[in-house]
Amino acid sequence: MAKLAGRGSNGATDEALREWRHHGSKFYDTFTVSGLRVDAIQPGRVLCSFTVPPRLTNARSKRMHGGAVASLVDLVGSAVFFAGGSPKTGVTVEITVSYLDAARANEEIEMEARVLGIGETTGCVTVEVRRKGAGEVLAHGRITKNLAVSSKL
């Protein structure tokens, strides 16, 4: 394996890389969604919380990276399909994320996903990302899925 830690690395990055090497090929799980907690599941609704790790923030501003937000929106948005009664999560064919503000390193956020509709072959959900406790909306996502194929989620 090529050396991944180098100039400009920090302790959090080095720790994430050690954890990744320990778990093998589960890089996405280890690096992005490790620490995601499910707080509530109801028909058509999933509520999760997450403490933003420094590894998912921009180096200079220490604000959560937009790509990490989009990944979490897609993951939680996919999971809510099961809560909505779909036997599969499908494949994302469209995702939009509106960024209103940014979470900072070590800040607690919550993501609430709701099913807008599930048809025979497509479904649509929304995901709201908020500061936990304050309720301030940080991002709002909308996902359309093709449900005719099965995902490995």
N, CA, C and O atoms as a GROMACS GRO file, in nm:
protein
  612
    1MET      N    1   0.085  -0.118   0.000
    1MET     CA    2   0.000   0.000   0.000
    1MET      C    3   0.088   0.123   0.000
    1MET      O    4   0.186   0.129   0.075
    2ALA      N    5   0.056   0.220  -0.082
    2ALA     CA    6   0.132   0.344  -0.088
    2ALA      C    7   0.114   0.420   0.043
    2ALA      O    8   0.011   0.410   0.109
    3LYS      N    9   0.216   0.495   0.078
    3LYS     CA   10   0.207   0.577   0.199
    3LYS      C   11   0.107   0.690   0.175
    3LYS      O   12   0.127   0.772   0.085
    4LEU      N   13   0.001   0.695   0.255
    4LEU     CA   14  -0.104   0.794   0.237
    4LEU      C   15  -0.083   0.916   0.325
    4LEU      O   16  -0.118   1.027   0.286
    5ALA      N   17  -0.026   0.896   0.442
    5ALA     CA   18  -0.002   1.010   0.530
    5ALA      C   19   0.130   1.074   0.490
    5ALA      O   20   0.227   1.003   0.462
    6GLY      N   21   0.134   1.201   0.487
    6GLY     CA   22   0.256   1.268   0.447
    6GLY      C   23   0.252   1.411   0.490
    6GLY      O   24   0.193   1.445   0.592
    7ARG      N   25   0.316   1.494   0.411
    7ARG     CA   26   0.321   1.636   0.441
    7ARG      C   27   0.180   1.692   0.455
    7ARG      O   28   0.094   1.664   0.371
    8GLY      N   29   0.156   1.768   0.556
    8GLY     CA   30   0.025   1.830   0.574
    8GLY      C   31  -0.075   1.741   0.648
    8GLY      O   32  -0.188   1.782   0.670
    9SER      N   33  -0.035   1.620   0.684
    9SER     CA   34  -0.128   1.534   0.756
    9SER      C   35  -0.137   1.577   0.901
    9SER      O   36  -0.050   1.647   0.952
   10ASN      N   37  -0.246   1.534   0.968
   10ASN     CA   38  -0.261   1.567   1.108
   10ASN      C   39  -0.296   1.440   1.185
   10ASN      O   40  -0.314   1.334   1.125
   11GLY      N   41  -0.305   1.451   1.314
   11GLY     CA   42  -0.333   1.334   1.398
   11GLY      C   43  -0.465   1.267   1.364
   11GLY      O   44  -0.473   1.144   1.364
   12ALA      N   45  -0.569   1.347   1.336
   12ALA     CA   46  -0.700   1.289   1.303
   12ALA      C   47  -0.695   1.210   1.173
   12ALA      O   48  -0.754   1.103   1.163
   13THR      N   49  -0.623   1.264   1.074
   13THR     CA   50  -0.610   1.193   0.947
   13THR      C   51  -0.530   1.065   0.967
   13THR      O   52  -0.568   0.959   0.916
   14ASP      N   53  -0.422   1.073   1.040
   14ASP     CA   54  -0.340   0.954   1.065
   14ASP      C   55  -0.421   0.847   1.138
   14ASP      O   56  -0.411   0.728   1.106
   15GLU      N   57  -0.501   0.889   1.236
   15GLU     CA   58  -0.586   0.793   1.309
   15GLU      C   59  -0.688   0.729   1.217
   15GLU      O   60  -0.710   0.608   1.224
   16ALA      N   61  -0.751   0.809   1.130
   16ALA     CA   62  -0.849   0.755   1.035
   16ALA      C   63  -0.783   0.654   0.942
   16ALA      O   64  -0.843   0.551   0.909
   17LEU      N   65  -0.660   0.683   0.899
   17LEU     CA   66  -0.589   0.590   0.810
   17LEU      C   67  -0.554   0.460   0.882
   17LEU      O   68  -0.563   0.352   0.824
   18ARG      N   69  -0.513   0.470   1.009
   18ARG     CA   70  -0.483   0.348   1.087
   18ARG      C   71  -0.609   0.263   1.101
   18ARG      O   72  -0.605   0.141   1.086
   19GLU      N   73  -0.722   0.329   1.130
   19GLU     CA   74  -0.848   0.258   1.144
   19GLU      C   75  -0.888   0.193   1.011
   19GLU      O   76  -0.938   0.081   1.009
   20TRP      N   77  -0.867   0.265   0.901
   20TRP     CA   78  -0.899   0.211   0.768
   20TRP      C   79  -0.817   0.087   0.739
   20TRP      O   80  -0.870  -0.014   0.693
   21ARG      N   81  -0.687   0.094   0.765
   21ARG     CA   82  -0.600  -0.022   0.742
   21ARG      C   83  -0.644  -0.140   0.827
   21ARG      O   84  -0.638  -0.255   0.782
   22HIS      N   85  -0.689  -0.114   0.949
   22HIS     CA   86  -0.734  -0.220   1.039
   22HIS      C   87  -0.860  -0.289   0.985
   22HIS      O   88  -0.874  -0.410   0.998
   23HIS      N   89  -0.951  -0.213   0.925
   23HIS     CA   90  -1.077  -0.268   0.876
   23HIS      C   91  -1.072  -0.314   0.732
   23HIS      O   92  -1.170  -0.367   0.681
   24GLY      N   93  -0.959  -0.294   0.665
   24GLY     CA   94  -0.946  -0.342   0.527
   24GLY      C   95  -1.017  -0.253   0.428
   24GLY      O   96  -0.989  -0.133   0.421
   25SER      N   97  -1.110  -0.310   0.351
   25SER     CA   98  -1.170  -0.239   0.238
   25SER      C   99  -1.290  -0.151   0.275
   25SER      O  100  -1.355  -0.099   0.185
   26LYS      N  101  -1.320  -0.134   0.400
   26LYS     CA  102  -1.436  -0.056   0.439
   26LYS      C  103  -1.400   0.091   0.458
   26LYS      O  104  -1.437   0.152   0.558
   27PHE      N  105  -1.329   0.147   0.362
   27PHE     CA  106  -1.282   0.285   0.372
   27PHE      C  107  -1.396   0.384   0.390
   27PHE      O  108  -1.390   0.471   0.476
   28TYR      N  109  -1.500   0.370   0.309
   28TYR     CA  110  -1.612   0.465   0.316
   28TYR      C  111  -1.674   0.463   0.456
   28TYR      O  112  -1.697   0.568   0.516
   29ASP      N  113  -1.702   0.344   0.507
   29ASP     CA  114  -1.763   0.333   0.640
   29ASP      C  115  -1.672   0.394   0.746
   29ASP      O  116  -1.719   0.470   0.831
   30THR      N  117  -1.545   0.361   0.741
   30THR     CA  118  -1.452   0.409   0.843
   30THR      C  119  -1.431   0.559   0.834
   30THR      O  120  -1.432   0.628   0.936
   31PHE      N  121  -1.413   0.609   0.714
   31PHE     CA  122  -1.376   0.750   0.699
   31PHE      C  123  -1.494   0.845   0.707
   31PHE      O  124  -1.483   0.952   0.766
   32THR      N  125  -1.607   0.807   0.649
   32THR     CA  126  -1.718   0.902   0.639
   32THR      C  127  -1.826   0.882   0.744
   32THR      O  128  -1.862   0.978   0.813
   33VAL      N  129  -1.878   0.762   0.759
   33VAL     CA  130  -1.998   0.745   0.841
   33VAL      C  131  -1.973   0.683   0.979
   33VAL      O  132  -2.068   0.657   1.052
   34SER      N  133  -1.849   0.659   1.013
   34SER     CA  134  -1.820   0.606   1.146
   34SER      C  135  -1.871   0.705   1.251
   34SER      O  136  -1.835   0.823   1.249
   35GLY      N  137  -1.954   0.658   1.341
   35GLY     CA  138  -2.010   0.744   1.446
   35GLY      C  139  -2.153   0.788   1.419
   35GLY      O  140  -2.213   0.853   1.504
   36LEU      N  141  -2.209   0.753   1.303
   36LEU     CA  142  -2.348   0.786   1.273
   36LEU      C  143  -2.440   0.705   1.365
   36LEU      O  144  -2.426   0.583   1.375
   37ARG      N  145  -2.533   0.772   1.432
   37ARG     CA  146  -2.624   0.705   1.525
   37ARG      C  147  -2.768   0.719   1.477
   37ARG      O  148  -2.809   0.826   1.432
   38VAL      N  149  -2.844   0.612   1.486
   38VAL     CA  150  -2.987   0.616   1.453
   38VAL      C  151  -3.062   0.647   1.581
   38VAL      O  152  -3.054   0.571   1.678
   39ASP      N  153  -3.134   0.759   1.583
   39ASP     CA  154  -3.208   0.802   1.702
   39ASP      C  155  -3.354   0.761   1.699
   39ASP      O  156  -3.413   0.734   1.803
   40ALA      N  157  -3.413   0.754   1.580
   40ALA     CA  158  -3.555   0.718   1.570
   40ALA      C  159  -3.584   0.663   1.430
   40ALA      O  160  -3.530   0.710   1.330
   41ILE      N  161  -3.670   0.563   1.429
   41ILE     CA  162  -3.721   0.510   1.303
   41ILE      C  163  -3.872   0.499   1.318
   41ILE      O  164  -3.922   0.436   1.411
   42GLN      N  165  -3.943   0.561   1.225
   42GLN     CA  166  -4.089   0.555   1.220
   42GLN      C  167  -4.127   0.529   1.076
   42GLN      O  168  -4.044   0.547   0.987
   43PRO      N  169  -4.249   0.488   1.049
   43PRO     CA  170  -4.289   0.468   0.909
   43PRO      C  171  -4.264   0.594   0.825
   43PRO      O  172  -4.324   0.699   0.850
   44GLY      N  173  -4.176   0.582   0.726
   44GLY     CA  174  -4.147   0.694   0.638
   44GLY      C  175  -4.056   0.801   0.695
   44GLY      O  176  -4.044   0.909   0.636
   45ARG      N  177  -3.992   0.775   0.809
   45ARG     CA  178  -3.906   0.876   0.874
   45ARG      C  179  -3.790   0.809   0.946
   45ARG      O  180  -3.808   0.708   1.015
   46VAL      N  181  -3.671   0.867   0.930
   46VAL     CA  182  -3.552   0.823   1.003
   46VAL      C  183  -3.483   0.947   1.057
   46VAL      O  184  -3.467   1.046   0.985
   47LEU      N  185  -3.441   0.943   1.184
   47LEU     CA  186  -3.368   1.053   1.246
   47LEU      C  187  -3.234   0.999   1.295
   47LEU      O  188  -3.230   0.904   1.372
   48CYS      N  189  -3.126   1.061   1.249
   48CYS     CA  190  -2.991   1.020   1.288
   48CYS      C  191  -2.916   1.139   1.346
   48CYS      O  192  -2.950   1.254   1.318
   49SER      N  193  -2.815   1.111   1.427
   49SER     CA  194  -2.729   1.218   1.476
   49SER      C  195  -2.584   1.180   1.451
   49SER      O  196  -2.551   1.064   1.429
   50PHE      N  197  -2.498   1.281   1.455
   50PHE     CA  198  -2.359   1.262   1.414
   50PHE      C  199  -2.277   1.374   1.473
   50PHE      O  200  -2.315   1.491   1.465
   51THR      N  201  -2.164   1.340   1.532
   51THR     CA  202  -2.068   1.439   1.576
   51THR      C  203  -1.966   1.455   1.466
   51THR      O  204  -1.901   1.358   1.427
   52VAL      N  205  -1.950   1.575   1.414
   52VAL     CA  206  -1.863   1.600   1.299
   52VAL      C  207  -1.717   1.579   1.340
   52VAL      O  208  -1.664   1.654   1.422
   53PRO      N  209  -1.652   1.477   1.283
   53PRO     CA  210  -1.511   1.456   1.315
   53PRO      C  211  -1.423   1.553   1.238
   53PRO      O  212  -1.457   1.592   1.126
   54PRO      N  213  -1.311   1.593   1.294
   54PRO     CA  214  -1.222   1.687   1.225
   54PRO      C  215  -1.180   1.638   1.085
   54PRO      O  216  -1.154   1.720   0.997
   55ARG      N  217  -1.174   1.507   1.063
   55ARG     CA  218  -1.131   1.455   0.933
   55ARG      C  219  -1.228   1.489   0.820
   55ARG      O  220  -1.192   1.481   0.703
   56LEU      N  221  -1.354   1.528   0.854
   56LEU     CA  222  -1.452   1.562   0.752
   56LEU      C  223  -1.469   1.713   0.735
   56LEU      O  224  -1.568   1.760   0.679
   57THR      N  225  -1.372   1.788   0.786
   57THR     CA  226  -1.380   1.933   0.774
   57THR      C  227  -1.268   1.984   0.683
   57THR      O  228  -1.166   1.919   0.662
   58ASN      N  229  -1.291   2.104   0.629
   58ASN     CA  230  -1.188   2.169   0.549
   58ASN      C  231  -1.075   2.212   0.642
   58ASN      O  232  -1.100   2.259   0.753
   59ALA      N  233  -0.953   2.195   0.598
   59ALA     CA  234  -0.836   2.219   0.682
   59ALA      C  235  -0.831   2.361   0.738
   59ALA      O  236  -0.799   2.380   0.855
   60ARG      N  237  -0.860   2.459   0.656
   60ARG     CA  238  -0.845   2.598   0.698
   60ARG      C  239  -0.960   2.645   0.786
   60ARG      O  240  -0.938   2.705   0.891
   61SER      N  241  -1.083   2.619   0.744
   61SER     CA  242  -1.199   2.675   0.814
   61SER      C  243  -1.254   2.584   0.924
   61SER      O  244  -1.329   2.630   1.011
   62LYS      N  245  -1.217   2.456   0.921
   62LYS     CA  246  -1.270   2.356   1.016
   62LYS      C  247  -1.421   2.342   1.006
   62LYS      O  248  -1.486   2.303   1.103
   63ARG      N  249  -1.476   2.372   0.889
   63ARG     CA  250  -1.619   2.352   0.862
   63ARG      C  251  -1.637   2.223   0.785
   63ARG      O  252  -1.551   2.184   0.706
   64MET      N  253  -1.749   2.157   0.807
   64MET     CA  254  -1.774   2.028   0.743
   64MET      C  255  -1.773   2.042   0.591
   64MET      O  256  -1.834   2.132   0.535
   65HIS      N  257  -1.703   1.951   0.528
   65HIS     CA  258  -1.688   1.954   0.382
   65HIS      C  259  -1.822   1.920   0.316
   65HIS      O  260  -1.892   1.830   0.360
   66GLY      N  261  -1.856   1.992   0.210
   66GLY     CA  262  -1.983   1.971   0.139
   66GLY      C  263  -1.999   1.830   0.085
   66GLY      O  264  -2.110   1.778   0.082
   67GLY      N  265  -1.891   1.768   0.042
   67GLY     CA  266  -1.899   1.631  -0.007
   67GLY      C  267  -1.937   1.534   0.103
   67GLY      O  268  -2.010   1.437   0.078
   68ALA      N  269  -1.890   1.558   0.224
   68ALA     CA  270  -1.927   1.472   0.338
   68ALA      C  271  -2.074   1.489   0.371
   68ALA      O  272  -2.143   1.392   0.402
   69VAL      N  273  -2.123   1.613   0.365
   69VAL     CA  274  -2.266   1.638   0.388
   69VAL      C  275  -2.349   1.564   0.284
   69VAL      O  276  -2.447   1.497   0.318
   70ALA      N  277  -2.311   1.574   0.157
   70ALA     CA  278  -2.385   1.506   0.050
   70ALA      C  279  -2.384   1.355   0.068
   70ALA      O  280  -2.484   1.289   0.043
   71SER      N  281  -2.270   1.299   0.111
   71SER     CA  282  -2.263   1.153   0.135
   71SER      C  283  -2.358   1.111   0.246
   71SER      O  284  -2.427   1.010   0.233
   72LEU      N  285  -2.362   1.188   0.354
   72LEU     CA  286  -2.453   1.155   0.464
   72LEU      C  287  -2.598   1.171   0.423
   72LEU      O  288  -2.683   1.091   0.461
   73VAL      N  289  -2.628   1.275   0.345
   73VAL     CA  290  -2.764   1.295   0.294
   73VAL      C  291  -2.806   1.174   0.211
   73VAL      O  292  -2.917   1.124   0.225
   74ASP      N  293  -2.717   1.128   0.124
   74ASP     CA  294  -2.748   1.013   0.039
   74ASP      C  295  -2.766   0.886   0.122
   74ASP      O  296  -2.857   0.808   0.096
   75LEU      N  297  -2.681   0.864   0.220
   75LEU     CA  298  -2.689   0.744   0.303
   75LEU      C  299  -2.817   0.742   0.387
   75LEU      O  300  -2.889   0.642   0.388
   76VAL      N  301  -2.845   0.850   0.458
   76VAL     CA  302  -2.966   0.855   0.542
   76VAL      C  303  -3.091   0.856   0.455
   76VAL      O  304  -3.192   0.796   0.489
   77GLY      N  305  -3.083   0.925   0.342
   77GLY     CA  306  -3.194   0.925   0.247
   77GLY      C  307  -3.222   0.788   0.190
   77GLY      O  308  -3.337   0.755   0.162
   78SER      N  309  -3.120   0.709   0.171
   78SER     CA  310  -3.138   0.571   0.123
   78SER      C  311  -3.201   0.483   0.230
   78SER      O  312  -3.289   0.402   0.201
   79ALA      N  313  -3.157   0.500   0.354
   79ALA     CA  314  -3.208   0.418   0.464
   79ALA      C  315  -3.357   0.440   0.488
   79ALA      O  316  -3.427   0.347   0.528
   80VAL      N  317  -3.406   0.561   0.465
   80VAL     CA  318  -3.547   0.589   0.494
   80VAL      C  319  -3.641   0.512   0.400
   80VAL      O  320  -3.759   0.497   0.432
   81PHE      N  321  -3.592   0.465   0.287
   81PHE     CA  322  -3.678   0.386   0.199
   81PHE      C  323  -3.727   0.260   0.269
   81PHE      O  324  -3.842   0.219   0.250
   82PHE      N  325  -3.642   0.197   0.350
   82PHE     CA  326  -3.686   0.081   0.427
   82PHE      C  327  -3.796   0.120   0.526
   82PHE      O  328  -3.894   0.047   0.541
   83ALA      N  329  -3.780   0.234   0.592
   83ALA     CA  330  -3.881   0.281   0.687
   83ALA      C  331  -4.011   0.316   0.616
   83ALA      O  332  -4.118   0.319   0.678
   84GLY      N  333  -4.002   0.344   0.488
   84GLY     CA  334  -4.121   0.376   0.409
   84GLY      C  335  -4.188   0.254   0.349
   84GLY      O  336  -4.290   0.266   0.280
   85GLY      N  337  -4.133   0.136   0.374
   85GLY     CA  338  -4.194   0.013   0.328
   85GLY      C  339  -4.135  -0.045   0.201
   85GLY      O  340  -4.183  -0.147   0.152
   86SER      N  341  -4.032   0.017   0.147
   86SER     CA  342  -3.968  -0.036   0.026
   86SER      C  343  -3.876  -0.152   0.065
   86SER      O  344  -3.803  -0.142   0.163
   87PRO      N  345  -3.878  -0.262  -0.012
   87PRO     CA  346  -3.789  -0.373   0.019
   87PRO      C  347  -3.645  -0.348  -0.026
   87PRO      O  348  -3.557  -0.429   0.004
   88LYS      N  349  -3.620  -0.239  -0.097
   88LYS     CA  350  -3.485  -0.208  -0.143
   88LYS      C  351  -3.461  -0.058  -0.143
   88LYS      O  352  -3.555   0.022  -0.143
   89THR      N  353  -3.332  -0.021  -0.142
   89THR     CA  354  -3.297   0.121  -0.139
   89THR      C  355  -3.273   0.178  -0.277
   89THR      O  356  -3.273   0.300  -0.295
   90GLY      N  357  -3.252   0.092  -0.376
   90GLY     CA  358  -3.236   0.138  -0.513
   90GLY      C  359  -3.106   0.210  -0.540
   90GLY      O  360  -3.010   0.199  -0.464
   91VAL      N  361  -3.106   0.284  -0.648
   91VAL     CA  362  -2.988   0.357  -0.694
   91VAL      C  363  -3.026   0.504  -0.710
   91VAL      O  364  -3.129   0.536  -0.770
   92THR      N  365  -2.944   0.592  -0.657
   92THR     CA  366  -2.970   0.735  -0.669
   92THR      C  367  -2.956   0.778  -0.814
   92THR      O  368  -2.853   0.755  -0.877
   93VAL      N  369  -3.061   0.840  -0.867
   93VAL     CA  370  -3.055   0.894  -1.003
   93VAL      C  371  -3.050   1.046  -1.003
   93VAL      O  372  -3.012   1.108  -1.102
   94GLU      N  373  -3.089   1.106  -0.890
   94GLU     CA  374  -3.080   1.252  -0.879
   94GLU      C  375  -3.067   1.288  -0.731
   94GLU      O  376  -3.138   1.235  -0.646
   95ILE      N  377  -2.976   1.378  -0.703
   95ILE     CA  378  -2.960   1.428  -0.566
   95ILE      C  379  -2.930   1.578  -0.575
   95ILE      O  380  -2.846   1.621  -0.653
   96THR      N  381  -2.998   1.654  -0.492
   96THR     CA  382  -2.968   1.796  -0.480
   96THR      C  383  -2.948   1.826  -0.333
   96THR      O  384  -3.020   1.775  -0.248
   97VAL      N  385  -2.851   1.909  -0.304
   97VAL     CA  386  -2.826   1.951  -0.167
   97VAL      C  387  -2.810   2.103  -0.169
   97VAL      O  388  -2.726   2.156  -0.240
   98SER      N  389  -2.892   2.170  -0.090
   98SER     CA  390  -2.880   2.314  -0.072
   98SER      C  391  -2.808   2.338   0.060
   98SER      O  392  -2.856   2.297   0.166
   99TYR      N  393  -2.695   2.404   0.054
   99TYR     CA  394  -2.613   2.431   0.172
   99TYR      C  395  -2.648   2.570   0.225
   99TYR      O  396  -2.632   2.670   0.155
  100LEU      N  397  -2.695   2.575   0.349
  100LEU     CA  398  -2.738   2.701   0.409
  100LEU      C  399  -2.637   2.754   0.510
  100LEU      O  400  -2.623   2.875   0.528
  101ASP      N  401  -2.567   2.663   0.576
  101ASP     CA  402  -2.465   2.697   0.674
  101ASP      C  403  -2.378   2.573   0.690
  101ASP      O  404  -2.405   2.470   0.628
  102ALA      N  405  -2.275   2.582   0.771
  102ALA     CA  406  -2.184   2.467   0.785
  102ALA      C  407  -2.164   2.432   0.932
  102ALA      O  408  -2.155   2.519   1.018
  103ALA      N  409  -2.157   2.303   0.958
  103ALA     CA  410  -2.124   2.255   1.092
  103ALA      C  411  -1.972   2.261   1.107
  103ALA      O  412  -1.898   2.255   1.008
  104ARG      N  413  -1.928   2.273   1.229
  104ARG     CA  414  -1.784   2.278   1.257
  104ARG      C  415  -1.738   2.147   1.320
  104ARG      O  416  -1.818   2.065   1.364
  105ALA      N  417  -1.610   2.129   1.323
  105ALA     CA  418  -1.551   2.010   1.383
  105ALA      C  419  -1.603   1.992   1.525
  105ALA      O  420  -1.612   2.088   1.602
  106ASN      N  421  -1.638   1.868   1.560
  106ASN     CA  422  -1.686   1.827   1.692
  106ASN      C  423  -1.825   1.880   1.726
  106ASN      O  424  -1.869   1.868   1.841
  107GLU      N  425  -1.894   1.938   1.629
  107GLU     CA  426  -2.031   1.985   1.652
  107GLU      C  427  -2.128   1.869   1.629
  107GLU      O  428  -2.106   1.784   1.542
  108GLU      N  429  -2.235   1.867   1.706
  108GLU     CA  430  -2.338   1.765   1.693
  108GLU      C  431  -2.444   1.811   1.593
  108GLU      O  432  -2.499   1.920   1.605
  109ILE      N  433  -2.470   1.725   1.494
  109ILE     CA  434  -2.574   1.755   1.395
  109ILE      C  435  -2.675   1.640   1.394
  109ILE      O  436  -2.648   1.532   1.445
  110GLU      N  437  -2.790   1.666   1.334
  110GLU     CA  438  -2.889   1.560   1.315
  110GLU      C  439  -2.941   1.566   1.173
  110GLU      O  440  -2.946   1.673   1.112
  111MET      N  441  -2.979   1.451   1.122
  111MET     CA  442  -3.033   1.440   0.987
  111MET      C  443  -3.167   1.371   0.995
  111MET      O  444  -3.179   1.260   1.048
  112GLU      N  445  -3.269   1.437   0.943
  112GLU     CA  446  -3.403   1.380   0.942
  112GLU      C  447  -3.443   1.355   0.798
  112GLU      O  448  -3.450   1.448   0.717
  113ALA      N  449  -3.470   1.229   0.766
  113ALA     CA  450  -3.512   1.192   0.631
  113ALA      C  451  -3.659   1.154   0.634
  113ALA      O  452  -3.706   1.086   0.725
  114ARG      N  453  -3.731   1.198   0.532
  114ARG     CA  454  -3.874   1.167   0.519
  114ARG      C  455  -3.904   1.124   0.377
  114ARG      O  456  -3.852   1.180   0.280
  115VAL      N  457  -3.990   1.024   0.366
  115VAL     CA  458  -4.033   0.977   0.234
  115VAL      C  459  -4.137   1.073   0.179
  115VAL      O  460  -4.236   1.104   0.246
  116LEU      N  461  -4.116   1.118   0.058
  116LEU     CA  462  -4.216   1.198  -0.012
  116LEU      C  463  -4.310   1.107  -0.090
  116LEU      O  464  -4.430   1.133  -0.098
  117GLY      N  465  -4.255   1.001  -0.147
  117GLY     CA  466  -4.338   0.906  -0.222
  117GLY      C  467  -4.255   0.789  -0.270
  117GLY      O  468  -4.138   0.803  -0.304
  118ILE      N  469  -4.319   0.673  -0.272
  118ILE     CA  470  -4.256   0.553  -0.324
  118ILE      C  471  -4.351   0.491  -0.424
  118ILE      O  472  -4.463   0.453  -0.391
  119GLY      N  473  -4.304   0.481  -0.548
  119GLY     CA  474  -4.382   0.417  -0.654
  119GLY      C  475  -4.330   0.277  -0.681
  119GLY      O  476  -4.254   0.221  -0.603
  120GLU      N  477  -4.372   0.223  -0.794
  120GLU     CA  478  -4.330   0.088  -0.830
  120GLU      C  479  -4.182   0.081  -0.865
  120GLU      O  480  -4.113  -0.015  -0.829
  121THR      N  481  -4.131   0.184  -0.935
  121THR     CA  482  -3.991   0.181  -0.976
  121THR      C  483  -3.910   0.302  -0.930
  121THR      O  484  -3.788   0.301  -0.942
  122THR      N  485  -3.975   0.405  -0.878
  122THR     CA  486  -3.901   0.522  -0.831
  122THR      C  487  -3.954   0.568  -0.695
  122THR      O  488  -4.066   0.535  -0.655
  123GLY      N  489  -3.872   0.642  -0.627
  123GLY     CA  490  -3.910   0.699  -0.499
  123GLY      C  491  -3.838   0.830  -0.476
  123GLY      O  492  -3.736   0.856  -0.539
  124CYS      N  493  -3.891   0.911  -0.387
  124CYS     CA  494  -3.833   1.042  -0.360
  124CYS      C  495  -3.838   1.069  -0.209
  124CYS      O  496  -3.939   1.044  -0.144
  125VAL      N  497  -3.727   1.120  -0.157
  125VAL     CA  498  -3.719   1.153  -0.014
  125VAL      C  499  -3.654   1.289   0.004
  125VAL      O  500  -3.588   1.340  -0.087
  126THR      N  501  -3.675   1.348   0.122
  126THR     CA  502  -3.603   1.470   0.160
  126THR      C  503  -3.521   1.440   0.284
  126THR      O  504  -3.556   1.354   0.365
  127VAL      N  505  -3.411   1.512   0.297
  127VAL     CA  506  -3.325   1.499   0.415
  127VAL      C  507  -3.289   1.640   0.460
  127VAL      O  508  -3.239   1.721   0.383
  128GLU      N  509  -3.315   1.666   0.587
  128GLU     CA  510  -3.280   1.795   0.645
  128GLU      C  511  -3.166   1.774   0.744
  128GLU      O  512  -3.174   1.687   0.831
  129VAL      N  513  -3.061   1.853   0.731
  129VAL     CA  514  -2.946   1.847   0.821
  129VAL      C  515  -2.954   1.970   0.911
  129VAL      O  516  -2.961   2.083   0.862
  130ARG      N  517  -2.953   1.947   1.044
  130ARG     CA  518  -2.970   2.057   1.140
  130ARG      C  519  -2.864   2.051   1.250
  130ARG      O  520  -2.804   1.946   1.275
  131ARG      N  521  -2.843   2.166   1.315
  131ARG     CA  522  -2.765   2.166   1.439
  131ARG      C  523  -2.851   2.099   1.545
  131ARG      O  524  -2.965   2.139   1.566
  132LYS      N  525  -2.796   2.000   1.610
  132LYS     CA  526  -2.875   1.928   1.711
  132LYS      C  527  -2.900   2.021   1.830
  132LYS      O  528  -2.810   2.090   1.878
  133GLY      N  529  -3.022   2.019   1.875
  133GLY     CA  530  -3.061   2.104   1.987
  133GLY      C  531  -3.114   2.240   1.942
  133GLY      O  532  -3.222   2.280   1.982
  134ALA      N  533  -3.038   2.309   1.859
  134ALA     CA  534  -3.079   2.441   1.811
  134ALA      C  535  -3.182   2.432   1.699
  134ALA      O  536  -3.265   2.521   1.684
  135GLY      N  537  -3.176   2.324   1.622
  135GLY     CA  538  -3.271   2.306   1.512
  135GLY      C  539  -3.242   2.391   1.389
  135GLY      O  540  -3.320   2.389   1.294
  136GLU      N  541  -3.133   2.464   1.389
  136GLU     CA  542  -3.097   2.549   1.274
  136GLU      C  543  -3.064   2.461   1.154
  136GLU      O  544  -2.980   2.371   1.164
  137VAL      N  545  -3.129   2.486   1.041
  137VAL     CA  546  -3.109   2.405   0.922
  137VAL      C  547  -2.975   2.442   0.858
  137VAL      O  548  -2.949   2.559   0.828
  138LEU      N  549  -2.892   2.340   0.837
  138LEU     CA  550  -2.762   2.359   0.774
  138LEU      C  551  -2.765   2.324   0.626
  138LEU      O  552  -2.697   2.387   0.545
  139ALA      N  553  -2.843   2.222   0.592
  139ALA     CA  554  -2.854   2.178   0.453
  139ALA      C  555  -2.987   2.106   0.433
  139ALA      O  556  -3.044   2.050   0.527
  140HIS      N  557  -3.034   2.111   0.309
  140HIS     CA  558  -3.157   2.041   0.275
  140HIS      C  559  -3.133   1.964   0.147
  140HIS      O  560  -3.088   2.020   0.047
  141GLY      N  561  -3.162   1.834   0.150
  141GLY     CA  562  -3.140   1.750   0.034
  141GLY      C  563  -3.267   1.684  -0.015
  141GLY      O  564  -3.362   1.664   0.061
  142ARG      N  565  -3.267   1.652  -0.142
  142ARG     CA  566  -3.378   1.579  -0.203
  142ARG      C  567  -3.317   1.474  -0.294
  142ARG      O  568  -3.228   1.502  -0.374
  143ILE      N  569  -3.366   1.350  -0.280
  143ILE     CA  570  -3.309   1.237  -0.353
  143ILE      C  571  -3.419   1.163  -0.428
  143ILE      O  572  -3.525   1.135  -0.373
  144THR      N  573  -3.391   1.133  -0.554
  144THR     CA  574  -3.479   1.047  -0.634
  144THR      C  575  -3.403   0.918  -0.660
  144THR      O  576  -3.286   0.921  -0.698
  145LYS      N  577  -3.469   0.805  -0.638
  145LYS     CA  578  -3.406   0.674  -0.653
  145LYS      C  579  -3.480   0.590  -0.756
  145LYS      O  580  -3.602   0.597  -0.768
  146ASN      N  581  -3.404   0.512  -0.829
  146ASN     CA  582  -3.460   0.407  -0.914
  146ASN      C  583  -3.466   0.283  -0.826
  146ASN      O  584  -3.363   0.230  -0.784
  147LEU      N  585  -3.586   0.236  -0.797
  147LEU     CA  586  -3.604   0.123  -0.707
  147LEU      C  587  -3.613  -0.010  -0.779
  147LEU      O  588  -3.633  -0.114  -0.715
  148ALA      N  589  -3.598  -0.008  -0.911
  148ALA     CA  590  -3.608  -0.133  -0.987
  148ALA      C  591  -3.486  -0.221  -0.968
  148ALA      O  592  -3.490  -0.341  -0.998
  149VAL      N  593  -3.376  -0.164  -0.920
  149VAL     CA  594  -3.255  -0.241  -0.895
  149VAL      C  595  -3.226  -0.239  -0.746
  149VAL      O  596  -3.269  -0.149  -0.675
  150SER      N  597  -3.154  -0.337  -0.700
  150SER     CA  598  -3.123  -0.348  -0.558
  150SER      C  599  -2.986  -0.290  -0.528
  150SER      O  600  -2.892  -0.306  -0.606
  151SER      N  601  -2.976  -0.222  -0.415
  151SER     CA  602  -2.850  -0.167  -0.368
  151SER      C  603  -2.789  -0.262  -0.267
  151SER      O  604  -2.858  -0.349  -0.214
  152LYS      N  605  -2.660  -0.248  -0.239
  152LYS     CA  606  -2.593  -0.332  -0.139
  152LYS      C  607  -2.592  -0.265  -0.003
  152LYS      O  608  -2.517  -0.308   0.085
  153LEU      N  609  -2.673  -0.161   0.017
  153LEU     CA  610  -2.677  -0.090   0.144
  153LEU      C  611  -2.734  -0.176   0.252
  153LEU      O  612  -2.745  -0.132   0.366
   0.00000   0.00000   0.00000
